[in-house]
Amino acid sequence: MSPIISVNQVSKQYKIYRDRPNSLKEALVRRSRSRKVDDFWALTDVNLEIKKGAFYGFVGHNGSGKTTLLKLMAGIHQPTSGEVRVDGRVSALLELGSGFHPELSGRENIYLNGAILGMSRREMDAAVDGIIEFSDIGDFIDAPVKILSSGMYVRLGFSVAVHVEPEILLIDEVIAVGDEAFQRKCLEHLYELRQNGTTIVLVSHSLPLVEGLCDEVAWLDHGQLMADGDSTKVCWAYLDAVNAAEAKKLRDNEEGAVHTDTSLAEIEVRRGTGEIRIFHVDYLDAAWRSNPLPSSGDPLTIRVWYEADKAVTEVVFSVKLHQATGVHLASPNSALQQLEAGTIQPGRGYVDLIMDELLLLPGDYVLSSSITDRDRLHTLDAWERSHALRVVPGSSPEREGAVDLKARWQPPVPHQRGEPGHPNR
């Protein structure tokens, strides 16, 4: 089967004019002066194919070329070189309010967009009630769209785009502007469109959304196609690159590695008698290397550095982990494992909390650390909410929630083999 969209050796160049005049007078005064013009390549030799009925995604940093490529597919721009072939009616939602005339009402803009897409008046008459109901903007449908809020703009634009029987639907991030209820309704409608054979191309910065919805994904970086194919493999390759770059940045800035969230400094609390003090915390990988961005499901060692002014005995080391929202998740301490710390001599040292698998799922967490006596009644040092812990996707397949329960499913069992309340295994 031939692809419904094919991109062959496509490059797109833009001209960037430096020192542009700010007024007509300035332009006339400077008309003889040559202006500096830079060439910017938004895309360079991109090749990919999208099959009919596929749900295809694009990922990459801001300015990577994702939106430019979508605009080439929509026919808004033409490539500088190469060819983009699109075989089907295209409906595009590329930016807030695209295709709307601000002075026209929502109802008038519905018919205007339908005419632009080549639909007849009769076809639009049949679709208009469904579009208005889905957009859920009430009486504002007959008001000029220039007075609509951004959320109303998105609801109306998306509703038009998905109700004009598109063969190809191009979406660029704008769903994220809507509220939670509308986003869920959008996703449900996208599922129905896909079931009916519509080809959907989505640009989004939400990797869980792209990985969950899309069959295939392309990763663009500074206008170049880095990888394309299976959504999970490509999304994880992109994440690996982002994590590596961010980890390097944090390693190059030791202070950033200790306090990755400056807001923590405003809420951290320090207390204790001070015979021994915690002065630093490291996150280490399986090879005992600094790892400012631990991965969910992978080994992690939390190394707590201390400094003692005098010898202390029978101390208990503890850490607490909270979600960034404040929910308390865990408080492992050395006493629970009957670890005898012995006598801590004056000077510096460290103690390691080793996790063979980090069960926290991707997200932002806060770490506190403390040192107490054996009975945990006398606090030598407690450093509350002192360090940020950002967990990134790793070997754990889980994506939602706070922890990986390491649970497993069993195949369904016919009801004849048991009844509720009377297990039969």
Buried (B, 14 or more C-beta within 10 A) or exposed (E): EEBBBBBBEBBBBEEEEEEEBEEEEEEEEEEEEEEEEEEEBBBBBBEBBBBBBBBBBBBBBEBBBBBBBBBBBBEEBEBBEBEBEBBBBBBBBBEBBBBBBEEBBBBBBBBBBBEEBEBEEEBBEEBBEEBBEBBBBEEBBEBBBEEBEEEBBBBBBBBBBBBBBBBBBBBBBBBEBBEEEBBEBBEEBBEEBBEEEBBBBBBBEBBEBBBBBBBBBBBBBBBBBBBBBBBBBBBBBBBBBBBEEBBEEBBEEEEBBBBBBEEBEEEBEEEBEEBBBBEBBBBBBEEEEBBBBBBBBBBBBBBBBBBBEEEBEBBBBBBBBBBBEEEEBEEBBBBEEEEEBEEBEEEEEEBEBEBEBBBBBBBEBBBBBBBBBEEEEEBBBBBBBBBBBBBBBBEBEBBEEBBBEEEEEEEEEEEEEEEEEEEEE
